[in-house]
Amino acid sequence: MKKQLRKTILQQRRGMDAESVLARSSAIFSAISALDAVIHASIIHIYYPINNEVDTRKFIQQLWQRNITVIMPRTDFTHHRIINFRVDSFDQLESTTFSMMEPKLSCKEISREPDVVIVPGVAFDRAGNRMGYGGGFYDRFLANTAAIKIAPAYTFQLKDAIPAEAHDVTMDYVICPDEQLCFIDTKAS
């Protein structure tokens, strides 16, 4: 079921035109920008979009303008982990495996805990569960951070329920163009 759901959503995402991606991404990041966790953050971990993911680029530029430290992931396939690097310009990115744009190794590695993680994913559900791409890189990273986890998603990526496993880390927020879900209060109880 997970494999088929992932395939269906990725096909739907690939079918989006550039105008829709930008309009929906703008609406999503307008809502994310208004969250207290983001307003008060000093370090934000964020991905660079590929294959019609919710587009983070304008938001990243806004973070730089606000002097927020932006850290971006580089995938370490040897050790099956994400390594965080400080990125101050898109010129510090290079195309890597699967045509991902990731920080160059000349960037400064950051071990400090981010305040917020903007989490990529294929699907999310109304309980805050996330389905990634299947490699487990973000699962391992998220399991070891206390940062606020915010998932930007197109409406079609939000499902009533998706398959979840015990090791999966739930999101604190799932933000769609027309809906915002917060799970922080439910985690405290």
C-alpha positions, 0 to 999 in steps of 0.5 A: 500500500505504501509503495502504491501511494508513494507512486500515485502521489509522486505522479500527481506532483510531477504532473503539476505545472510551474505556475501551480507549484509557485502559487501553492508554495507561496500560499503554504509559506505565507502560512508557515512564515506566520507561525510563532516557531518560525518568527522566533527561530534563529536556525532553520533546517530546510530542503531545496526542492526537486521534482515539484516539491513545495518550492522553498526558494523564496522562503529561503531568501526571506530567511537570509534577509532576516539574518536567520541561519539556514542549514540544508541537508547533504545526504551521506549514503555511506552512513545513511544519514543527513549532514547539515551545512550552513548555506548563505547563498544558492551558489553554495549548492551543487547537483548531487545524487538523484539531481538533488541540490545539496550544500558543497562540502566546502560549506561549514558543517553545523552540529547545532540543533535547529529551532525548526525543520522544514520537512520534505515528504511524499504524503502526510496524514491528519495525525501528523504522520509522514511518508518520505521517499523510502530511504529513512534519512529524514526518519533518522534525522528527525528522531534525534532532534527536538526542533519543531517539525513543519511539513509543507504539503499540497492538498493532495498530499494530505490523506486521512491516514497513511501507513505509519510505523513505530519508528516514524516521527510525527510532524508538529505542523502540516501546512497546506495551501488551504489548511493548517494542522497543528499537533503540538498540543496532542503530543503533550497530552 
